[in-house]
Amino acid sequence: MLSYISRPSMDPFMYETMTSRLRRFAEQNPNRDAIVYYGLDMKRQSLSRRELLESSESLASQFVQMGVRKGDRIGFCMNNSLNMAIANVAVIFAGGIPFYTGTQLKDGSDIAQTIDMMESKFFIVDANEGDTNWTIVQNILASCKLRLCVIYNGKSRAPLKDMLCLEEIMERPRIRVTLPDIYPEDLLLFFSSSGSTGTPKQVSQTHFNVMNWTAMSCKSFGMTEDSIFFNDRPICWAVGNLRTMLTMGITRIMVDPQMAFSGKHVEQICRIIQDESCNYVYLPGYIAQDLISSPNLDQSFKAVDVMICSGERVPKKFAYLIGRFCRTLYTYYGSTELGGVTSFSSQNPEEFEDGIIGIPHDGIEIKIVDENVETVKRVVSGELLVRSIGRFVGYCSLQDLFEKVIDKAGWFRAGDIAHIRDDGNIVLDGRQTEMVSIGTMKFFLWEVEKVLLKCPGIKAAYAVGVPDLRLSQVVCAVIIPIPESSVTEEDIKKYCDDNFVEVSTAMGVTIKPRYIIFIDKIPYLYSGKIDRRKIASIARSCLGL
């Protein structure tokens, strides 16, 4: 059999918009929680469906009065909050198209570059007078090519020119203006790609696309309007976006993402999941690892039916969350360009394997091809191609790239290597960019990481390729030890000596790490994914390569 799978959709497509759906939900059950938010202070804040609708439409009227027109691109640089949710939906009601950006630079030059590329006249940002973001905003105002109106979510005694306070705008009474008509084919937003393969790209999606792949994904998970969904991901990221609430009416429980990133608030997160009776939980890999390592937290998860892991190649060890923290575990595969693509679920940990992503969702076609773009046989690894009704409509200002990743038949080149098992389940082998070339032989770095993670005293391990004059690249192991562990570099070298061959009899080279370095914490991208490019950069810097 060839490596091709098709799952036609048996349901009619949704021909609506996010705005029309919210109006319907607010009419049907106005007092049901739409969004519940917890900040670092653990204070509960919430918006009912009616409150979200009324606040968003009122703010939208102000945006229209300020000059936002249908099709305008509106920049966001905000953390999760109720104000972020309201402003995001308000921009959509006003006909604007949100795009999301963040910065790692104190001068904000990367944000200014994105704003210029998007030709945006409005930028909504978290900033308080005197903090780092306030300084960044000043730099952006000074460097952007177009005149920019900054709307800041924060406090200031004396705002700069071209700056307005978001809360003051929200407190104004609703203006009698006609909000624009929105159609399913209209652009809904630009998702920013994670940047895991380079500079983040602005990926354009319509109402029709996002709503339909969201509905298909929710159907696969068994999610309904009655579901209560804990998801700590940033609203600006595709997985963390408000689309499940706006498409399906699902109550969204969210927190400040720093609660999860820091690793210091695991018990508080568990308490929120328990207090809100969440029956669905999205689980980033690092929280999954925190739970597995914590023996006394499972009592907080009695209401949880389903946990969902995605955003990275999911290891089999996460399957042992089943029984303690959930009844069913889903591994979920998708991309910023395609939305949800496949999922695998089971209540039996033994049915999982590293990288399993299951079968396509409704409306999805998948095939695995070789370097000549010929479909390979089952169990043979190759490049994963996807064709989907929910596919994005383009990259902003990168038409050449769009035409490169979408062929004439509509197949999207996802950049992942995978194979289809004999039983029809797809297994992700890794990304093309996560391969190391040692003496012309190519290897997946997860093969090294899987072995390293079994070494006593290691909390996390990452393998990266570093330059070598003779072999092009060799492997460096980047280690985060378990706190208070006494594991040393010599211990790990001895472990590698015991577990890796010096020379492969088949390949002639070895994937045994030549270098070992220790780091204190994992660097993450703004989206929440592990920043492997940064880890590789740290390794090269430490080794002087």
DONU-11938 format. One line per field, with one value per residue (C-alpha): residue number from 1; x, y, z; residue in three letters. Coordinates in nm, 2 decimals, decimal comma, padded with zeros to 4 digits, always signed. Example, Ala and Ser with C-alpha at 12.3 -4.5 7.8 and 13.67 -1.06 7.14 Angstrom:
BEGIN
n c(1_2)
xx c(+01,23_+01,37)
yy c(-00,45_-00,11)
zz c(+00,78_+00,71)
res c(ala_ser)
# end
This chain:
BEGIN
n c(1_2_3_4_5_6_7_8_9_10_11_12_13_14_15_16_17_18_19_20_21_22_23_24_25_26_27_28_29_30_31_32_33_34_35_36_37_38_39_40_41_42_43_44_45_46_47_48_49_50_51_52_53_54_55_56_57_58_59_60_61_62_63_64_65_66_67_68_69_70_71_72_73_74_75_76_77_78_79_80_81_82_83_84_85_86_87_88_89_90_91_92_93_94_95_96_97_98_99_100_101_102_103_104_105_106_107_108_109_110_111_112_113_114_115_116_117_118_119_120_121_122_123_124_125_126_127_128_129_130_131_132_133_134_135_136_137_138_139_140_141_142_143_144_145_146_147_148_149_150_151_152_153_154_155_156_157_158_159_160_161_162_163_164_165_166_167_168_169_170_171_172_173_174_175_176_177_178_179_180_181_182_183_184_185_186_187_188_189_190_191_192_193_194_195_196_197_198_199_200_201_202_203_204_205_206_207_208_209_210_211_212_213_214_215_216_217_218_219_220_221_222_223_224_225_226_227_228_229_230_231_232_233_234_235_236_237_238_239_240_241_242_243_244_245_246_247_248_249_250_251_252_253_254_255_256_257_258_259_260_261_262_263_264_265_266_267_268_269_270_271_272_273_274_275_276_277_278_279_280_281_282_283_284_285_286_287_288_289_290_291_292_293_294_295_296_297_298_299_300_301_302_303_304_305_306_307_308_309_310_311_312_313_314_315_316_317_318_319_320_321_322_323_324_325_326_327_328_329_330_331_332_333_334_335_336_337_338_339_340_341_342_343_344_345_346_347_348_349_350_351_352_353_354_355_356_357_358_359_360_361_362_363_364_365_366_367_368_369_370_371_372_373_374_375_376_377_378_379_380_381_382_383_384_385_386_387_388_389_390_391_392_393_394_395_396_397_398_399_400_401_402_403_404_405_406_407_408_409_410_411_412_413_414_415_416_417_418_419_420_421_422_423_424_425_426_427_428_429_430_431_432_433_434_435_436_437_438_439_440_441_442_443_444_445_446_447_448_449_450_451_452_453_454_455_456_457_458_459_460_461_462_463_464_465_466_467_468_469_470_471_472_473_474_475_476_477_478_479_480_481_482_483_484_485_486_487_488_489_490_491_492_493_494_495_496_497_498_499_500_501_502_503_504_505_506_507_508_509_510_511_512_513_514_515_516_517_518_519_520_521_522_523_524_525_526_527_528_529_530_531_532_533_534_535_536_537_538_539_540_541_542_543_544_545)
xx c(+00,00_+00,11_+00,14_-00,18_-00,48_-00,80_-01,07_-01,36_-01,58_-01,93_-02,06_-02,15_-01,89_-01,96_-02,04_-02,03_-01,80_-01,66_-01,87_-02,20_-02,12_-02,05_-02,38_-02,56_-02,39_-02,47_-02,84_-02,87_-02,70_-02,59_-02,47_-02,25_-01,88_-01,70_-01,36_-01,21_-00,87_-00,62_-00,31_-00,01_-00,20_-00,45_-00,74_-01,03_-01,17_-01,44_-01,65_-01,99_-02,08_-02,30_-02,03_-01,77_-02,01_-02,12_-01,76_-01,62_-01,89_-01,86_-01,48_-01,52_-01,74_-01,46_-01,20_-01,42_-01,45_-01,07_-01,03_-01,00_-01,14_-01,23_-00,91_-00,67_-00,40_-00,39_-00,08_-00,09_+00,19_-00,01_-00,01_-00,32_-00,58_-00,95_-00,85_-00,65_-00,95_-01,19_-00,95_-00,88_-01,26_-01,33_-01,08_-01,25_-01,59_-01,45_-01,33_-00,96_-00,73_-00,52_-00,16_+00,07_+00,42_+00,67_+01,03_+01,35_+01,52_+01,52_+01,51_+01,20_+01,35_+01,20_+00,85_+00,90_+01,01_+00,69_+00,47_+00,62_+00,59_+00,22_+00,16_-00,02_-00,16_-00,26_-00,06_-00,20_+00,06_+00,10_+00,30_+00,33_+00,52_+00,88_+00,88_+01,08_+00,78_+00,73_+01,09_+01,03_+00,72_+00,91_+01,17_+00,89_+00,72_+01,05_+01,14_+00,82_+00,78_+00,41_+00,24_+00,14_-00,12_-00,02_-00,29_-00,13_-00,28_-00,13_-00,09_+00,08_+00,08_+00,17_+00,15_+00,36_+00,23_+00,03_-00,05_-00,39_-00,48_-00,69_-00,89_-00,99_-01,11_-01,31_-01,48_-01,63_-01,99_-02,07_-02,08_-02,37_-02,17_-02,24_-02,00_-01,89_-02,04_-01,81_-01,81_-01,67_-01,42_-01,28_-00,94_-00,99_-00,63_-00,27_-00,11_+00,26_+00,45_+00,66_+00,99_+01,13_+01,26_+01,38_+01,21_+00,84_+00,60_+00,26_+00,02_-00,32_-00,64_-01,00_-01,30_-01,41_-01,07_-01,02_-01,38_-01,39_-01,06_-01,14_-01,48_-01,31_-01,05_-01,31_-01,52_-01,21_-01,16_-01,53_-01,55_-01,89_-02,04_-02,06_-01,69_-01,47_-01,12_-00,81_-00,55_-00,27_-00,13_-00,11_-00,41_-00,17_-00,07_-00,29_-00,33_-00,41_-00,64_-01,00_-01,12_-01,26_-01,48_-01,58_-01,65_-01,79_-01,90_-01,65_-01,57_-01,20_-01,00_-00,67_-00,38_-00,08_+00,16_+00,44_+00,27_+00,36_+00,69_+00,85_+00,77_+00,70_+00,32_+00,24_+00,02_-00,17_-00,24_-00,37_-00,59_-00,74_-00,81_-00,98_-01,18_-01,31_-01,40_-01,21_-01,28_-01,04_-00,68_-00,42_-00,08_+00,25_+00,54_+00,70_+00,38_+00,34_+00,69_+00,61_+00,30_+00,49_+00,75_+00,50_+00,35_+00,07_-00,11_-00,34_-00,63_-00,68_-00,77_-01,07_-01,30_-01,05_-01,16_-00,91_-00,56_-00,42_-00,04_+00,09_+00,34_+00,63_+00,72_+00,54_+00,74_+00,58_+00,65_+00,37_+00,12_+00,17_-00,04_-00,33_-00,50_-00,34_-00,43_-00,68_-00,89_-00,78_-00,47_-00,46_-00,15_-00,23_-00,05_-00,10_+00,07_+00,01_-00,06_-00,30_-00,46_-00,54_-00,44_-00,43_-00,47_-00,42_-00,60_-00,60_-00,67_-00,39_-00,03_+00,11_-00,06_+00,16_+00,50_+00,74_+00,60_+00,27_+00,02_-00,26_-00,50_-00,62_-00,92_-01,22_-01,15_-00,78_-00,56_-00,21_+00,07_+00,43_+00,67_+01,04_+01,29_+01,13_+00,79_+00,68_+00,45_+00,64_+00,51_+00,37_+00,63_+00,88_+00,98_+00,95_+00,83_+00,47_+00,24_-00,11_-00,41_-00,69_-01,00_-00,86_-00,54_-00,41_-00,44_-00,09_+00,21_+00,21_+00,46_+00,61_+00,42_+00,72_+00,74_+00,37_+00,41_+00,71_+00,53_+00,20_+00,22_-00,02_-00,24_-00,28_-00,04_+00,13_+00,49_+00,49_+00,87_+00,82_+00,95_+00,70_+00,58_+00,25_+00,23_+00,06_-00,24_-00,29_-00,15_+00,11_+00,43_+00,63_+01,00_+01,12_+01,16_+01,39_+01,57_+01,62_+01,86_+02,23_+02,47_+02,78_+03,02_+02,74_+02,52_+02,20_+02,05_+01,75_+01,87_+01,58_+01,76_+02,03_+01,79_+01,59_+01,90_+02,02_+01,69_+01,73_+02,05_+02,01_+02,01_+01,90_+01,58_+01,59_+01,84_+01,87_+02,11_+02,23_+02,47_+02,78_+03,05_+03,33_+03,61_+03,63_+03,28_+03,08_+02,89_+02,91_+02,66_+02,67_+02,45_+02,29_+02,18_+01,95_+02,01_+01,75_+01,76_+02,00_+02,13_+02,50_+02,53_+02,85_+02,99_+03,21_+02,90_+02,73_+03,04_+03,06_+02,69_+02,74_+03,04_+02,82_+02,52_+02,66_+02,90_+03,22_+03,18_+02,86_+02,92_+02,66_+02,71_+03,08_+03,01_+02,86_+02,59_+02,76_+02,78_+03,13_+03,06_+02,85_+02,74_+02,50_+02,24_+02,00_+01,67_+01,51_+01,48_+01,13_+00,99_+00,71_+00,47_+00,57_+00,77_+01,12_+01,37_+01,61_+01,79_+01,87_+01,99_+02,22_+02,35_+02,42_+02,61_+02,83_+02,90_+03,00_+03,23_+03,37_+03,27)
yy c(+00,00_+00,35_+00,62_+00,81_+00,87_+01,06_+01,15_+01,31_+01,53_+01,40_+01,73_+02,04_+02,32_+02,61_+02,92_+03,18_+03,43_+03,46_+03,77_+03,61_+03,30_+03,52_+03,70_+03,37_+03,23_+03,55_+03,52_+03,15_+03,15_+03,50_+03,43_+03,13_+03,20_+03,27_+03,33_+03,29_+03,43_+03,40_+03,62_+03,56_+03,69_+03,40_+03,64_+03,50_+03,73_+03,63_+03,75_+03,60_+03,56_+03,87_+04,07_+03,97_+04,07_+04,40_+04,50_+04,41_+04,58_+04,89_+04,90_+04,83_+05,14_+05,34_+05,19_+05,27_+05,63_+05,65_+05,55_+05,17_+05,06_+04,71_+04,54_+04,75_+04,54_+04,60_+04,50_+04,33_+04,28_+04,17_+03,90_+03,69_+03,90_+03,99_+04,32_+04,13_+03,91_+04,21_+04,42_+04,12_+04,05_+04,43_+04,47_+04,19_+04,35_+04,68_+04,50_+04,51_+04,21_+04,14_+04,04_+03,94_+04,02_+04,01_+04,12_+03,98_+04,31_+04,61_+04,85_+04,69_+04,70_+04,36_+04,49_+04,81_+04,60_+04,39_+04,69_+04,85_+04,53_+04,51_+04,88_+04,91_+05,24_+05,10_+04,90_+04,77_+04,68_+04,60_+04,89_+05,09_+05,41_+05,33_+04,96_+04,80_+04,79_+05,17_+05,23_+04,99_+05,18_+05,50_+05,34_+05,20_+05,54_+05,70_+05,44_+05,33_+05,47_+05,54_+05,75_+05,50_+05,52_+05,32_+05,20_+05,09_+04,85_+05,00_+05,32_+05,65_+05,99_+06,16_+05,95_+06,03_+06,19_+05,93_+05,72_+05,64_+05,43_+05,12_+05,12_+05,49_+05,40_+05,10_+05,32_+05,55_+05,49_+05,30_+05,53_+05,50_+05,39_+05,11_+04,83_+04,68_+04,36_+04,06_+03,76_+03,41_+03,47_+03,78_+03,76_+03,69_+03,74_+03,68_+03,41_+03,45_+03,12_+03,00_+03,10_+02,75_+02,73_+03,10_+03,44_+03,42_+03,46_+03,63_+03,36_+03,48_+03,29_+03,36_+03,32_+03,02_+02,84_+02,89_+02,80_+02,48_+02,34_+02,43_+02,25_+01,94_+01,93_+01,98_+01,69_+01,47_+01,55_+01,51_+01,87_+02,03_+02,36_+02,23_+02,16_+02,36_+02,39_+02,48_+02,62_+02,84_+02,93_+03,29_+03,42_+03,53_+03,17_+02,94_+02,68_+02,95_+03,17_+03,23_+03,03_+02,73_+02,97_+03,18_+02,88_+02,62_+02,82_+02,63_+02,80_+02,89_+02,89_+03,07_+03,20_+03,42_+03,20_+03,29_+03,06_+02,76_+02,89_+02,95_+02,61_+02,77_+02,76_+02,40_+02,36_+02,68_+02,56_+02,23_+02,42_+02,62_+02,31_+02,16_+02,47_+02,53_+02,16_+02,15_+01,84_+01,92_+02,03_+02,14_+02,04_+02,19_+01,94_+02,11_+02,10_+01,74_+01,68_+01,87_+01,66_+01,33_+01,44_+01,54_+01,25_+01,44_+01,65_+01,39_+01,47_+01,80_+01,62_+01,42_+01,60_+01,58_+01,35_+01,45_+01,59_+01,72_+01,74_+01,91_+02,17_+01,93_+01,56_+01,40_+01,13_+00,80_+00,88_+01,14_+00,85_+00,77_+01,07_+00,84_+00,71_+00,97_+01,30_+01,21_+00,92_+00,98_+01,14_+01,29_+01,37_+01,64_+01,75_+02,07_+02,39_+02,76_+02,73_+02,43_+02,43_+02,09_+01,80_+01,47_+01,32_+01,00_+00,90_+00,61_+00,51_+00,26_+00,39_+00,09_+00,19_+00,51_+00,54_+00,83_+01,08_+00,91_+01,16_+00,93_+00,97_+01,27_+01,48_+01,51_+01,70_+01,62_+01,43_+01,32_+01,15_+01,07_+01,14_+01,09_+01,34_+01,31_+01,39_+01,03_+00,87_+00,61_+00,27_+00,23_+00,23_+00,41_+00,76_+01,06_+01,42_+01,48_+01,66_+01,78_+01,90_+02,06_+02,29_+02,48_+02,58_+02,93_+03,18_+03,32_+03,47_+03,85_+03,99_+03,65_+03,53_+03,35_+03,14_+03,06_+02,93_+02,72_+02,54_+02,49_+02,29_+02,33_+02,05_+02,22_+02,00_+02,18_+02,08_+02,08_+02,03_+01,72_+01,37_+01,09_+00,75_+00,57_+00,24_-00,06_+00,01_+00,36_+00,57_+00,83_+00,86_+01,19_+01,11_+01,48_+01,80_+01,82_+02,10_+01,89_+01,66_+01,66_+01,58_+01,39_+01,30_+01,32_+01,08_+01,23_+01,15_+01,28_+01,44_+01,29_+00,96_+01,10_+01,28_+00,96_+00,79_+01,08_+01,12_+00,78_+00,90_+00,94_+01,30_+01,45_+01,66_+01,76_+01,69_+01,84_+01,73_+01,99_+01,98_+02,20_+02,27_+02,03_+02,08_+01,71_+01,58_+01,90_+01,85_+01,65_+01,62_+01,84_+01,73_+02,02_+01,91_+02,05_+01,85_+01,77_+02,03_+01,93_+01,65_+01,57_+01,45_+01,58_+01,60_+01,30_+01,10_+01,18_+01,10_+00,77_+00,71_+00,80_+00,56_+00,28_+00,35_+00,48_+00,30_+00,47_+00,38_+00,25_-00,08_+00,02_+00,40_+00,44_+00,74_+00,78_+01,00_+00,98_+01,33_+01,47_+01,77_+01,81_+02,14_+02,23_+02,51_+02,64_+02,67_+02,59_+02,89_+02,92_+03,09_+03,35_+03,08_+02,85_+02,60_+02,51_+02,74_+02,48_+02,75_+02,93_+02,61_+02,54_+02,90_+02,87_+02,55_+02,70_+03,01_+02,79_+02,58_+02,88_+02,72)
zz c(+00,00_-00,07_+00,20_+00,13_+00,36_+00,29_+00,54_+00,36_+00,57_+00,63_+00,78_+00,59_+00,61_+00,84_+00,63_+00,91_+01,08_+01,43_+01,49_+01,39_+01,60_+01,91_+01,86_+01,84_+02,16_+02,35_+02,25_+02,33_+02,67_+02,77_+03,12_+03,04_+03,10_+02,77_+02,92_+03,27_+03,34_+03,63_+03,66_+03,87_+04,17_+04,13_+04,11_+03,91_+03,64_+03,39_+03,10_+03,01_+02,65_+02,67_+02,84_+02,58_+02,30_+02,44_+02,55_+02,21_+02,00_+02,21_+02,18_+01,80_+01,77_+01,92_+01,69_+01,38_+01,51_+01,55_+01,19_+01,17_+00,84_+00,70_+00,60_+00,82_+00,98_+01,36_+01,55_+01,90_+02,15_+02,46_+02,72_+02,80_+02,98_+02,95_+02,79_+02,53_+02,45_+02,43_+02,21_+01,98_+01,92_+01,89_+01,61_+01,42_+01,47_+01,34_+01,03_+01,12_+01,08_+01,39_+01,36_+01,65_+01,73_+02,02_+02,08_+02,22_+02,16_+02,39_+02,11_+01,96_+01,61_+01,52_+01,61_+01,41_+01,11_+01,13_+01,18_+00,87_+00,67_+00,76_+00,70_+01,02_+01,16_+01,50_+01,76_+02,08_+02,35_+02,72_+02,86_+03,18_+03,21_+03,32_+03,23_+02,94_+02,71_+02,76_+02,63_+02,34_+02,25_+02,23_+02,00_+01,78_+01,75_+01,65_+01,39_+01,21_+00,86_+00,89_+01,15_+01,42_+01,69_+02,00_+02,23_+02,56_+02,81_+03,13_+03,33_+03,25_+03,40_+03,08_+02,76_+02,47_+02,15_+01,94_+02,25_+02,40_+02,70_+02,62_+02,95_+02,90_+02,55_+02,68_+02,95_+02,68_+02,59_+02,27_+01,97_+01,72_+01,42_+01,17_+01,21_+00,87_+00,72_+00,77_+00,53_+00,57_+00,30_+00,46_+00,63_+01,00_+01,13_+01,07_+01,28_+01,34_+01,27_+01,56_+01,41_+01,49_+01,13_+01,10_+01,10_+01,20_+00,90_+00,90_+00,79_+00,67_+00,75_+00,67_+00,90_+00,69_+00,71_+01,09_+01,18_+00,98_+01,09_+01,45_+01,42_+01,27_+01,55_+01,82_+01,67_+01,68_+02,05_+02,13_+02,25_+02,26_+02,36_+02,72_+02,74_+02,98_+02,83_+03,02_+02,77_+02,90_+02,55_+02,44_+02,25_+01,98_+01,90_+01,69_+01,96_+02,22_+02,01_+02,11_+01,81_+02,01_+02,21_+01,91_+01,68_+01,92_+02,23_+02,45_+02,78_+02,78_+03,10_+03,06_+03,27_+03,24_+03,03_+03,27_+03,53_+03,32_+03,18_+03,51_+03,66_+03,99_+03,98_+03,90_+04,21_+04,14_+03,78_+03,92_+04,16_+03,88_+03,67_+03,98_+04,08_+03,73_+03,68_+03,35_+03,15_+02,87_+02,92_+02,67_+02,80_+02,68_+02,71_+03,00_+03,21_+03,12_+03,25_+03,57_+03,63_+03,57_+03,82_+04,09_+04,29_+04,47_+04,21_+04,05_+04,29_+04,11_+03,78_+03,87_+03,63_+03,34_+03,06_+02,79_+02,78_+02,45_+02,38_+02,07_+01,94_+01,95_+01,89_+02,18_+02,36_+02,48_+02,84_+02,83_+02,79_+03,16_+03,24_+03,16_+03,47_+03,70_+03,53_+03,26_+03,11_+02,75_+02,61_+02,26_+02,06_+01,81_+01,50_+01,31_+01,18_+01,17_+00,80_+00,81_+01,16_+01,31_+01,09_+01,28_+01,62_+01,81_+02,13_+02,36_+02,72_+02,71_+02,75_+02,58_+02,25_+02,22_+02,07_+02,04_+01,77_+01,70_+01,56_+01,45_+01,16_+00,97_+01,08_+00,86_+00,54_+00,54_+00,29_+00,37_+00,17_+00,24_-00,05_-00,13_-00,26_-00,61_-00,46_-00,54_-00,29_-00,09_+00,04_+00,39_+00,68_+00,46_+00,59_+00,38_+00,37_+00,49_+00,26_+00,35_+00,15_+00,35_+00,31_+00,61_+00,44_+00,48_+00,20_+00,19_+00,37_+00,40_+00,15_+00,07_-00,23_-00,36_-00,04_-00,06_-00,41_-00,30_-00,02_-00,20_-00,53_-00,82_-00,69_-00,35_-00,14_+00,14_+00,22_+00,60_+00,64_+00,86_+00,81_+00,89_+00,80_+00,80_+00,99_+00,85_+01,08_+00,92_+01,21_+01,12_+01,32_+01,31_+01,28_+01,31_+01,12_+00,82_+01,01_+01,32_+01,14_+01,19_+00,91_+01,03_+00,75_+00,49_+00,70_+00,83_+01,17_+01,38_+01,69_+01,89_+01,86_+02,08_+02,32_+02,38_+02,51_+02,72_+02,90_+03,06_+03,23_+03,61_+03,73_+03,40_+03,39_+03,02_+02,74_+02,39_+02,12_+01,86_+01,57_+01,61_+01,35_+01,29_+01,03_+00,93_+00,96_+00,89_+01,22_+01,54_+01,83_+02,14_+02,44_+02,62_+02,97_+03,24_+03,55_+03,81_+04,09_+04,36_+04,15_+04,17_+03,81_+03,65_+03,30_+03,37_+03,48_+03,15_+02,95_+03,12_+03,05_+02,68_+02,67_+02,80_+02,56_+02,23_+01,99_+01,90_+01,53_+01,38_+01,19_+00,93_+00,90_+00,98_+01,21_+01,55_+01,70_+02,04_+02,18_+02,14_+02,37_+02,68_+02,83_+03,11_+03,11_+03,38_+03,18_+02,85_+02,61_+02,46_+02,16_+02,21_+02,09_+02,38_+02,17_+02,27_+02,09_+01,94_+01,74_+02,06_+02,23_+01,93_+01,95_+02,32_+02,25_+01,98_+02,20_+02,50_+02,28_+02,09_+01,76)
res c(met_leu_ser_tyr_ile_ser_arg_pro_ser_met_asp_pro_phe_met_tyr_glu_thr_met_thr_ser_arg_leu_arg_arg_phe_ala_glu_gln_asn_pro_asn_arg_asp_ala_ile_val_tyr_tyr_gly_leu_asp_met_lys_arg_gln_ser_leu_ser_arg_arg_glu_leu_leu_glu_ser_ser_glu_ser_leu_ala_ser_gln_phe_val_gln_met_gly_val_arg_lys_gly_asp_arg_ile_gly_phe_cys_met_asn_asn_ser_leu_asn_met_ala_ile_ala_asn_val_ala_val_ile_phe_ala_gly_gly_ile_pro_phe_tyr_thr_gly_thr_gln_leu_lys_asp_gly_ser_asp_ile_ala_gln_thr_ile_asp_met_met_glu_ser_lys_phe_phe_ile_val_asp_ala_asn_glu_gly_asp_thr_asn_trp_thr_ile_val_gln_asn_ile_leu_ala_ser_cys_lys_leu_arg_leu_cys_val_ile_tyr_asn_gly_lys_ser_arg_ala_pro_leu_lys_asp_met_leu_cys_leu_glu_glu_ile_met_glu_arg_pro_arg_ile_arg_val_thr_leu_pro_asp_ile_tyr_pro_glu_asp_leu_leu_leu_phe_phe_ser_ser_ser_gly_ser_thr_gly_thr_pro_lys_gln_val_ser_gln_thr_his_phe_asn_val_met_asn_trp_thr_ala_met_ser_cys_lys_ser_phe_gly_met_thr_glu_asp_ser_ile_phe_phe_asn_asp_arg_pro_ile_cys_trp_ala_val_gly_asn_leu_arg_thr_met_leu_thr_met_gly_ile_thr_arg_ile_met_val_asp_pro_gln_met_ala_phe_ser_gly_lys_his_val_glu_gln_ile_cys_arg_ile_ile_gln_asp_glu_ser_cys_asn_tyr_val_tyr_leu_pro_gly_tyr_ile_ala_gln_asp_leu_ile_ser_ser_pro_asn_leu_asp_gln_ser_phe_lys_ala_val_asp_val_met_ile_cys_ser_gly_glu_arg_val_pro_lys_lys_phe_ala_tyr_leu_ile_gly_arg_phe_cys_arg_thr_leu_tyr_thr_tyr_tyr_gly_ser_thr_glu_leu_gly_gly_val_thr_ser_phe_ser_ser_gln_asn_pro_glu_glu_phe_glu_asp_gly_ile_ile_gly_ile_pro_his_asp_gly_ile_glu_ile_lys_ile_val_asp_glu_asn_val_glu_thr_val_lys_arg_val_val_ser_gly_glu_leu_leu_val_arg_ser_ile_gly_arg_phe_val_gly_tyr_cys_ser_leu_gln_asp_leu_phe_glu_lys_val_ile_asp_lys_ala_gly_trp_phe_arg_ala_gly_asp_ile_ala_his_ile_arg_asp_asp_gly_asn_ile_val_leu_asp_gly_arg_gln_thr_glu_met_val_ser_ile_gly_thr_met_lys_phe_phe_leu_trp_glu_val_glu_lys_val_leu_leu_lys_cys_pro_gly_ile_lys_ala_ala_tyr_ala_val_gly_val_pro_asp_leu_arg_leu_ser_gln_val_val_cys_ala_val_ile_ile_pro_ile_pro_glu_ser_ser_val_thr_glu_glu_asp_ile_lys_lys_tyr_cys_asp_asp_asn_phe_val_glu_val_ser_thr_ala_met_gly_val_thr_ile_lys_pro_arg_tyr_ile_ile_phe_ile_asp_lys_ile_pro_tyr_leu_tyr_ser_gly_lys_ile_asp_arg_arg_lys_ile_ala_ser_ile_ala_arg_ser_cys_leu_gly_leu)
# end
